[in-house]
Amino acid sequence: MKKIFIIFLFAVATQAIAQEQKQVLVPTTLPTGFQLNIQVKGLRAEKGFMLYVQIQDEAQKVLQRTRLPVITTEMKVSFEKLPKGKYAVSLFQDENGNKKIDSNFIGIPTEGWGYSNDARGNMSAPTFSDQLFEISGNKIITINVAY
């Protein structure tokens, strides 16, 4: 009977050690990148159907896009899992629901638009290099919509 009790204690102790080792070996979830929060200001809430926002890397490759209904003059947009690097954000407010930015007869946009760094061009879109900003941690930027 004493042998059975010792074997039982040995089995319980072995099980406890194995459980402890399993807990140590469980991998933890590590962050795979950073979060970018964009504060968009100056929207026309009474006219907006959708806000289209995209983020590009330094090679001008589109990484993520999103589309949100416009319900207020200020909105927040987030992109996640971005590795350290340089990025550019562009957006436009589709006021008539045709899924594109409209312009007048000489090419000037008639709907709201904006770029990271509030970059503005001179009679054209701003250069891509003017839009670039660095991400090396979670970041918040503001884009003021132009009309």
TIRO-544660 format. One record per residue (C-alpha): residue number from 1; x, y, z. Coordinates in pm, 1 decimal. Layout:
% residues N
num NUM, xx X, yy Y, zz Z $
...
***
This chain:
% residues 147
num 1, xx 0.0, yy 0.0, zz 0.0 $
num 2, xx 289.0, yy 231.3, zz 83.1 $
num 3, xx 441.6, yy 161.9, zz -263.0 $
num 4, xx 114.4, yy 252.1, zz -435.5 $
num 5, xx 94.9, yy 577.2, zz -240.0 $
num 6, xx 457.5, yy 669.6, zz -331.9 $
num 7, xx 393.4, yy 587.0, zz -700.0 $
num 8, xx 76.3, yy 799.9, zz -686.3 $
num 9, xx 270.1, yy 1094.1, zz -534.8 $
num 10, xx 543.6, yy 1052.1, zz -794.7 $
num 11, xx 284.4, yy 1056.9, zz -1076.1 $
num 12, xx 115.4, yy 1369.9, zz -935.7 $
num 13, xx 449.5, yy 1547.4, zz -893.4 $
num 14, xx 555.7, yy 1449.6, zz -1245.5 $
num 15, xx 224.4, yy 1577.1, zz -1382.8 $
num 16, xx 265.4, yy 1907.5, zz -1194.5 $
num 17, xx 618.4, yy 1954.4, zz -1331.5 $
num 18, xx 498.0, yy 1874.6, zz -1684.7 $
num 19, xx 214.3, yy 2130.3, zz -1650.8 $
num 20, xx 461.9, yy 2391.8, zz -1529.0 $
num 21, xx 692.0, yy 2321.2, zz -1822.4 $
num 22, xx 400.1, yy 2344.0, zz -2066.1 $
num 23, xx 312.6, yy 2686.0, zz -1930.6 $
num 24, xx 669.8, yy 2804.0, zz -1978.5 $
num 25, xx 680.5, yy 2674.4, zz -2336.7 $
num 26, xx 356.6, yy 2842.5, zz -2449.4 $
num 27, xx 458.3, yy 3116.1, zz -2696.1 $
num 28, xx 341.5, yy 3466.3, zz -2625.6 $
num 29, xx 180.5, yy 3680.4, zz -2890.2 $
num 30, xx 421.2, yy 3951.9, zz -2996.8 $
num 31, xx 310.1, yy 4265.9, zz -3179.9 $
num 32, xx 360.2, yy 4236.4, zz -3553.0 $
num 33, xx 377.0, yy 4607.2, zz -3618.9 $
num 34, xx 259.8, yy 4950.1, zz -3517.4 $
num 35, xx -73.4, yy 5129.5, zz -3525.5 $
num 36, xx -133.0, yy 5451.0, zz -3717.9 $
num 37, xx -426.2, yy 5665.6, zz -3606.5 $
num 38, xx -535.7, yy 5936.7, zz -3847.4 $
num 39, xx -748.1, yy 6229.7, zz -3735.1 $
num 40, xx -937.7, yy 6362.7, zz -4036.4 $
num 41, xx -1070.2, yy 6716.7, zz -3992.0 $
num 42, xx -1284.8, yy 6949.0, zz -4202.7 $
num 43, xx -1520.8, yy 6700.2, zz -4369.5 $
num 44, xx -1857.6, yy 6808.7, zz -4505.8 $
num 45, xx -2080.0, yy 6576.8, zz -4304.3 $
num 46, xx -2400.2, yy 6694.9, zz -4470.7 $
num 47, xx -2273.2, yy 6599.6, zz -4817.2 $
num 48, xx -2053.0, yy 6299.1, zz -4758.9 $
num 49, xx -2131.2, yy 5946.2, zz -4859.6 $
num 50, xx -1796.6, yy 5781.1, zz -4803.4 $
num 51, xx -1444.6, yy 5865.1, zz -4700.0 $
num 52, xx -1182.9, yy 5664.1, zz -4889.5 $
num 53, xx -841.1, yy 5636.1, zz -4723.7 $
num 54, xx -530.4, yy 5445.3, zz -4832.9 $
num 55, xx -179.1, yy 5401.5, zz -4700.9 $
num 56, xx 125.9, yy 5340.8, zz -4918.7 $
num 57, xx 478.8, yy 5239.3, zz -4833.2 $
num 58, xx 791.0, yy 5421.3, zz -4948.9 $
num 59, xx 788.0, yy 5222.5, zz -5276.9 $
num 60, xx 435.2, yy 5362.4, zz -5341.3 $
num 61, xx 276.7, yy 5019.8, zz -5295.5 $
num 62, xx -76.5, yy 5040.7, zz -5153.7 $
num 63, xx -74.3, yy 4841.0, zz -4830.1 $
num 64, xx -422.7, yy 4897.2, zz -4690.5 $
num 65, xx -742.8, yy 5075.4, zz -4791.2 $
num 66, xx -1059.3, yy 5152.0, zz -4605.0 $
num 67, xx -1393.9, yy 5313.4, zz -4676.8 $
num 68, xx -1606.9, yy 5473.3, zz -4406.2 $
num 69, xx -1944.5, yy 5650.6, zz -4406.3 $
num 70, xx -1910.1, yy 6022.2, zz -4334.5 $
num 71, xx -2137.1, yy 6118.5, zz -4046.1 $
num 72, xx -1948.1, yy 6404.4, zz -3883.4 $
num 73, xx -1695.6, yy 6674.1, zz -3974.3 $
num 74, xx -1414.3, yy 6493.9, zz -3788.9 $
num 75, xx -1334.8, yy 6123.6, zz -3807.3 $
num 76, xx -1067.9, yy 5883.2, zz -3690.3 $
num 77, xx -918.9, yy 5613.5, zz -3911.6 $
num 78, xx -673.0, yy 5346.0, zz -3799.6 $
num 79, xx -429.2, yy 5120.7, zz -3981.3 $
num 80, xx -263.4, yy 4838.7, zz -3790.1 $
num 81, xx 30.7, yy 4601.1, zz -3816.9 $
num 82, xx 256.7, yy 4849.2, zz -3994.5 $
num 83, xx 628.1, yy 4772.6, zz -3971.7 $
num 84, xx 883.5, yy 5044.6, zz -3907.9 $
num 85, xx 927.8, yy 5253.7, zz -4222.8 $
num 86, xx 812.2, yy 5551.5, zz -4428.2 $
num 87, xx 451.0, yy 5587.5, zz -4536.1 $
num 88, xx 210.9, yy 5821.7, zz -4712.2 $
num 89, xx -165.3, yy 5854.7, zz -4661.2 $
num 90, xx -413.0, yy 5995.4, zz -4911.4 $
num 91, xx -787.9, yy 6036.3, zz -4883.8 $
num 92, xx -1091.8, yy 6182.5, zz -5050.6 $
num 93, xx -1454.0, yy 6241.9, zz -4957.1 $
num 94, xx -1699.0, yy 6102.4, zz -5211.6 $
num 95, xx -1985.6, yy 6348.6, zz -5179.3 $
num 96, xx -2206.7, yy 6207.3, zz -5454.9 $
num 97, xx -2150.6, yy 5833.2, zz -5412.6 $
num 98, xx -1983.7, yy 5761.9, zz -5748.5 $
num 99, xx -1673.5, yy 5603.9, zz -5582.3 $
num 100, xx -1424.4, yy 5848.5, zz -5734.6 $
num 101, xx -1301.0, yy 6201.1, zz -5674.4 $
num 102, xx -1469.6, yy 6446.2, zz -5907.3 $
num 103, xx -1301.0, yy 6749.4, zz -6058.4 $
num 104, xx -1399.6, yy 7052.5, zz -6261.6 $
num 105, xx -1320.3, yy 7111.2, zz -6630.5 $
num 106, xx -957.9, yy 7207.3, zz -6556.8 $
num 107, xx -891.7, yy 6916.1, zz -6320.5 $
num 108, xx -928.4, yy 7082.5, zz -5980.5 $
num 109, xx -1105.6, yy 6849.6, zz -5734.1 $
num 110, xx -1461.6, yy 6946.8, zz -5645.5 $
num 111, xx -1476.3, yy 6701.4, zz -5353.9 $
num 112, xx -1267.5, yy 6696.1, zz -5038.2 $
num 113, xx -915.3, yy 6555.2, zz -5047.3 $
num 114, xx -609.9, yy 6536.0, zz -4825.6 $
num 115, xx -260.4, yy 6393.9, zz -4784.9 $
num 116, xx -33.6, yy 6311.2, zz -4494.1 $
num 117, xx 173.5, yy 6603.8, zz -4366.1 $
num 118, xx -113.1, yy 6817.2, zz -4505.7 $
num 119, xx 96.5, yy 6821.3, zz -4823.2 $
num 120, xx -35.3, yy 7052.5, zz -5093.9 $
num 121, xx 76.1, yy 7079.4, zz -5453.1 $
num 122, xx 102.7, yy 7386.1, zz -5670.1 $
num 123, xx -165.5, yy 7341.6, zz -5938.5 $
num 124, xx -125.5, yy 6962.5, zz -5904.8 $
num 125, xx -115.7, yy 6687.6, zz -5645.5 $
num 126, xx 171.1, yy 6716.0, zz -5397.3 $
num 127, xx 485.9, yy 6514.3, zz -5457.0 $
num 128, xx 496.9, yy 6173.8, zz -5296.3 $
num 129, xx 809.5, yy 6269.2, zz -5100.5 $
num 130, xx 617.1, yy 6559.7, zz -4941.9 $
num 131, xx 360.5, yy 6310.5, zz -4811.1 $
num 132, xx 607.8, yy 6066.9, zz -4652.3 $
num 133, xx 638.2, yy 6033.9, zz -4275.0 $
num 134, xx 824.5, yy 5790.3, zz -4051.2 $
num 135, xx 670.2, yy 5520.0, zz -3831.9 $
num 136, xx 890.0, yy 5370.5, zz -3560.9 $
num 137, xx 615.0, yy 5320.8, zz -3302.4 $
num 138, xx 242.8, yy 5383.2, zz -3268.8 $
num 139, xx 166.4, yy 5720.2, zz -3425.6 $
num 140, xx -112.6, yy 5978.4, zz -3460.0 $
num 141, xx -130.8, yy 6214.6, zz -3755.7 $
num 142, xx -385.6, yy 6478.8, zz -3858.5 $
num 143, xx -506.8, yy 6544.8, zz -4211.7 $
num 144, xx -709.5, yy 6859.6, zz -4280.9 $
num 145, xx -941.3, yy 6806.3, zz -4576.0 $
num 146, xx -915.2, yy 7065.7, zz -4854.7 $
num 147, xx -1193.6, yy 7167.5, zz -5096.5 $
***
